[in-house]
Amino acid sequence: MKNNKITLGCDPELFLEKDGEIISAEGLVGGTKQEPLPITGEGHCIQEDNVMVEFNIPPSNNVDEFRNNINLVKTHLKEKFEADNISLNYSASAMLDKKYLKTEQARTFGCEPDFNVWLRAPNTPPRAGGRLRSCGKMPATL
């Protein structure tokens, strides 16, 4: 009999907020999709994704471990930005000021192109043109 072990993981994105304004995480977080910044030696990492903070957790064996892994990273991020009066914002989407959207990173969506089976080639990654940004929303509390 095959042992099918199921684990839980996630890589949510969050906005940053300062003085009531959604701000870009670019240059504030560190880490990239290709080289996430480890915050523990156990698989908890943070990185910049477009104008948002993204984080990864190690595979969790149960719901309590999943919750603890997420809360560990959220606590790390809260402490990281606390001195600068920056908070985590759990909105699914936000309109950002144009001043945050001038860089190549702020105009790039996604980390890897997906594959078009009919053309047998990668799809062209979408490019951001407006002020709206959206993220893989997660609840403020678990």
Residue frames relative to the residue before (quaternion, step in Angstrom):
aa qw qx qy qz dx dy dz
M 1.0000 0.0000 0.0000 0.0000 0.00 0.00 0.00
K 0.4062 -0.7214 0.5165 0.2188 3.55 -0.89 1.00
N 0.3358 -0.7270 0.5655 0.1972 3.58 -1.00 0.88
N 0.0731 -0.8024 0.5923 0.0005 3.59 -0.41 1.23
K 0.0626 -0.8037 0.5916 -0.0160 3.53 -0.21 1.31
I 0.1795 -0.7799 0.5941 0.0818 3.56 -0.80 1.04
T 0.0571 -0.7780 0.6253 0.0210 3.54 -0.95 0.94
L 0.3551 -0.7186 0.5625 0.2026 3.55 -1.31 0.44
G 0.0616 0.7831 -0.6171 0.0463 3.54 -1.07 0.75
C 0.0432 -0.7983 0.5984 0.0529 3.57 -1.25 0.05
D 0.0962 -0.7606 0.6352 0.0932 3.53 -1.34 0.26
P 0.0283 0.8461 -0.5306 0.0432 3.59 0.55 1.15
E 0.3087 -0.7038 0.6045 0.2095 3.52 -1.35 0.38
L 0.1095 -0.7777 0.6178 0.0398 3.53 -1.19 0.69
F 0.3961 -0.6701 0.5655 0.2724 3.52 -1.21 0.51
L 0.3109 -0.6905 0.6098 0.2339 3.51 -1.34 0.30
E 0.1247 -0.7943 0.5934 0.0367 3.54 -1.08 0.77
K 0.0213 0.7755 -0.6303 0.0292 3.53 -1.07 0.84
D 0.8486 -0.0283 -0.0317 0.5274 3.55 -0.81 1.06
G 0.7303 -0.4544 0.2315 0.4545 3.57 0.96 0.90
E 0.6588 0.4725 -0.3073 0.4984 3.60 1.27 0.08
I 0.4079 -0.6574 0.5702 0.2762 3.57 -1.06 0.79
I 0.1057 -0.8052 0.5831 0.0201 3.56 -0.75 1.08
S 0.5694 -0.5800 0.4531 0.3661 3.55 -1.26 0.29
A 0.3967 -0.7033 0.5434 0.2297 3.55 -1.11 0.76
E 0.4447 0.7205 -0.4386 0.3011 3.56 1.27 -0.24
G 0.8188 0.1891 -0.1756 0.5129 3.55 -0.76 1.08
L 0.6730 0.4990 -0.2929 0.4607 3.60 1.25 -0.16
V 0.7405 0.4386 -0.2040 0.4665 3.57 1.14 -0.61
G 0.2556 -0.7374 0.5711 0.2545 3.55 0.75 -1.08
G 0.6991 0.4440 -0.3418 0.4441 3.53 -1.25 0.24
T 0.1251 -0.7675 0.6261 0.0581 3.53 -1.20 0.66
K 0.6878 -0.4364 0.3582 0.4562 3.56 -1.30 0.06
Q 0.6981 0.4656 -0.2669 0.4740 3.57 0.99 -0.84
E 0.7985 0.1033 -0.0351 0.5920 3.58 1.11 -0.69
P 0.1265 -0.8124 0.5667 0.0543 3.59 0.22 1.25
L 0.4489 -0.6844 0.5140 0.2567 3.56 -1.17 0.65
P 0.3148 -0.7638 0.5269 0.1996 3.62 -0.45 1.13
I 0.1674 -0.7766 0.5963 0.1151 3.58 -1.02 0.75
T 0.7286 0.1380 -0.1570 0.6522 3.56 1.36 -0.04
G 0.5298 -0.6101 0.4663 0.3602 3.55 -1.24 0.07
E 0.6240 0.5893 -0.3023 0.4147 3.56 1.29 0.16
G 0.7122 -0.4735 0.2674 0.4439 3.62 1.19 0.29
H 0.5100 0.5912 -0.4484 0.4350 3.59 1.22 0.24
C 0.0751 0.8130 -0.5673 0.1070 3.60 -0.59 1.16
I 0.1818 -0.7463 0.6265 0.1325 3.54 -1.30 0.44
Q 0.0628 0.7852 -0.6152 0.0322 3.53 -1.25 0.48
E 0.5023 -0.6068 0.5204 0.3298 3.51 -1.37 0.23
D 0.0099 -0.7725 0.6347 -0.0183 3.55 -0.97 0.91
N 0.7791 -0.1095 0.0130 0.6171 3.55 -0.25 1.28
V 0.7585 -0.3090 0.2360 0.5230 3.66 -0.58 -1.04
M 0.6114 0.5747 -0.3273 0.4343 3.58 1.29 0.15
V 0.4583 -0.5891 0.5732 0.3383 3.50 -1.43 0.11
E 0.0616 -0.7594 0.6458 0.0498 3.56 -0.98 0.84
F 0.0334 -0.8010 0.5950 0.0570 3.55 -1.10 0.55
N 0.2652 -0.7357 0.6072 0.1407 3.50 -1.32 0.52
I 0.1611 -0.7560 0.6241 0.1143 3.52 -1.22 0.55
P 0.5492 -0.5837 0.4539 0.3895 3.59 -1.17 0.34
P 0.6484 -0.4973 0.3787 0.4347 3.60 -1.18 0.34
S 0.2221 -0.7798 0.5773 0.0962 3.56 -0.93 0.98
N 0.4141 -0.7437 0.4827 0.2060 3.54 -0.97 0.91
N 0.7961 0.0582 -0.0276 0.6018 3.59 1.23 -0.37
V 0.7183 -0.4655 0.3052 0.4175 3.56 -1.30 0.23
D 0.6496 0.5187 -0.3314 0.4463 3.61 0.92 -0.79
E 0.6520 0.4977 -0.3085 0.4816 3.57 0.99 -0.82
F 0.6086 0.5513 -0.3318 0.4643 3.58 1.05 -0.81
R 0.6742 0.4906 -0.2821 0.4746 3.57 0.84 -1.03
N 0.6721 0.5003 -0.3027 0.4543 3.60 0.88 -0.91
N 0.6374 0.5245 -0.3289 0.4587 3.60 1.01 -0.77
I 0.6623 0.4945 -0.3030 0.4744 3.58 0.93 -0.87
N 0.6863 0.4904 -0.2901 0.4521 3.56 0.85 -0.95
L 0.5815 0.5697 -0.3748 0.4435 3.60 1.10 -0.58
V 0.6962 0.4536 -0.2790 0.4813 3.59 0.87 -0.93
K 0.6366 0.5244 -0.3386 0.4529 3.60 0.93 -0.80
T 0.6400 0.5106 -0.3236 0.4743 3.60 0.98 -0.79
H 0.6265 0.5325 -0.3290 0.4645 3.58 0.98 -0.85
L 0.6868 0.4820 -0.2889 0.4610 3.61 0.85 -0.96
K 0.6316 0.5277 -0.3369 0.4572 3.60 0.94 -0.82
E 0.6827 0.4775 -0.2828 0.4753 3.57 0.91 -0.91
K 0.6188 0.5657 -0.3366 0.4287 3.59 1.04 -0.78
F 0.7921 0.3350 -0.1513 0.4873 3.58 0.93 -0.92
E 0.4236 0.7521 -0.4348 0.2567 3.58 1.27 -0.26
A 0.6815 0.5098 -0.2960 0.4336 3.61 0.84 -0.96
D 0.7124 0.4208 -0.2465 0.5046 3.59 1.17 -0.56
N 0.4562 -0.7101 0.4255 0.3264 3.58 1.32 0.24
I 0.4354 0.6524 -0.4788 0.3944 3.57 1.06 0.85
S 0.1138 -0.8020 0.5850 0.0400 3.56 -0.90 0.94
L 0.5406 -0.5886 0.4900 0.3482 3.54 -1.35 0.30
N 0.1323 -0.7710 0.6199 0.0615 3.56 -1.02 0.85
Y 0.2544 -0.8225 0.5009 0.0887 3.56 -0.66 1.17
S 0.3087 0.7584 -0.5157 0.2522 3.60 1.15 0.47
A 0.5050 -0.6534 0.4772 0.3006 3.56 -1.17 0.63
S 0.7934 0.0128 0.0019 0.6086 3.59 1.18 -0.53
A 0.0256 -0.7926 0.6093 0.0016 3.54 -1.24 0.43
M 0.3677 -0.6682 0.5980 0.2465 3.51 -1.30 0.50
L 0.1596 -0.8005 0.5734 0.0700 3.56 -0.73 1.06
D 0.5731 -0.5634 0.4704 0.3644 3.51 -1.21 0.56
K 0.5961 -0.6110 0.3961 0.3383 3.57 -1.04 0.81
K 0.5713 0.6115 -0.3860 0.3882 3.60 1.11 -0.54
Y 0.6860 0.4701 -0.2785 0.4805 3.62 1.20 -0.48
L 0.7159 0.4972 -0.2246 0.4357 3.57 1.25 -0.30
K 0.4510 0.7291 -0.4145 0.3055 3.58 1.21 0.39
T 0.6490 0.5494 -0.3210 0.4171 3.60 1.15 -0.40
E 0.6551 -0.4942 0.4016 0.4065 3.54 -1.32 0.31
Q 0.6433 0.5319 -0.3195 0.4485 3.59 0.96 -0.87
A 0.6821 0.4952 -0.2866 0.4554 3.60 0.95 -0.85
R 0.7054 0.4302 -0.2611 0.4991 3.60 1.23 -0.35
T 0.6204 0.5470 -0.3358 0.4507 3.59 1.28 -0.02
F 0.1456 -0.7716 0.6155 0.0681 3.56 -0.87 1.02
G 0.8217 0.2361 -0.1749 0.4884 3.55 -1.02 0.78
C 0.4124 -0.7291 0.4985 0.2234 3.52 -1.24 0.46
E 0.7870 0.1443 -0.0586 0.5969 3.57 1.08 -0.67
P 0.4494 -0.6589 0.5035 0.3322 3.61 -0.92 0.69
D 0.3846 -0.6864 0.5518 0.2766 3.56 -1.07 0.63
F 0.4927 -0.6947 0.4652 0.2414 3.54 -1.26 0.36
N 0.2900 -0.7398 0.5856 0.1604 3.55 -0.95 0.94
V 0.3450 -0.7780 0.4911 0.1855 3.55 -0.37 1.26
W 0.6501 0.5303 -0.3248 0.4366 3.62 1.04 -0.70
L 0.7401 0.3717 -0.2141 0.5180 3.57 1.00 -0.80
R 0.2801 -0.7841 0.4917 0.2549 3.55 1.31 -0.37
A 0.6197 0.4805 -0.3424 0.5176 3.49 0.99 0.99
P 0.5885 -0.5645 0.4244 0.3936 3.57 -1.19 0.39
N 0.4555 -0.6412 0.5402 0.2993 3.55 -1.16 0.64
T 0.5245 -0.5940 0.4960 0.3550 3.55 -1.18 0.47
P 0.4502 -0.6904 0.4812 0.2986 3.61 -0.73 0.97
P 0.5121 -0.6448 0.4596 0.3328 3.61 -1.00 0.72
R 0.2575 -0.7465 0.5956 0.1472 3.56 -1.19 0.62
A 0.4120 -0.7046 0.5265 0.2379 3.54 -0.98 0.87
G 0.1064 -0.8178 0.5640 0.0424 3.53 -0.89 0.92
G 0.7488 0.3720 -0.2067 0.5081 3.58 1.08 -0.64
R 0.6820 -0.4973 0.3704 0.3878 3.51 -1.33 -0.34
L 0.5745 0.6137 -0.3709 0.3947 3.59 1.24 -0.32
R 0.0101 -0.7620 0.6475 -0.0071 3.55 -1.00 0.91
S 0.1044 -0.7879 0.6044 0.0545 3.55 -1.09 0.72
C 0.1516 -0.8008 0.5762 0.0609 3.53 -1.17 0.55
G 0.5952 -0.5339 0.4599 0.3863 3.52 -1.36 0.23
K 0.2502 -0.8370 0.4722 0.1179 3.51 0.15 1.36
M 0.0538 -0.7528 0.6548 0.0409 3.47 -1.25 0.67
P 0.5565 -0.6080 0.4281 0.3707 3.59 -1.08 0.51
A 0.5851 -0.5866 0.4314 0.3569 3.57 -1.17 0.58
T 0.7829 0.1358 -0.0862 0.6010 3.59 1.10 -0.63
L 0.2171 -0.7618 0.5984 0.1201 3.53 -1.15 0.68
